[in-house]
């Protein structure tokens, strides 16, 4: 996941500790991320780039069922939060 997302492993672990993404463990105790996590990581990175805190991002993502694709309404809610964050001084 780190290679595919361009995010360091430590950052993925940090996001997971904050509850922003989730993984399962393999028999060898390695983290396994579902493919949708790649999209969540992209959302987190864009949200951070417009000034949203991880707490705000977590609040925004909390309304999304973990591991599911985003609906049009969920994308709209995220977009609205990004615009609000970007317009703050």
Buried (B, 14 or more C-beta within 10 A) or exposed (E): BBEEBEBEEEBBBBBBEEEBBBBEEEEEEEBEBBEBBBEBBEBBBEBBEBBBEBEBBBEBBEEBEEEEEBEEEBEEBBEEBBEEBEEEE
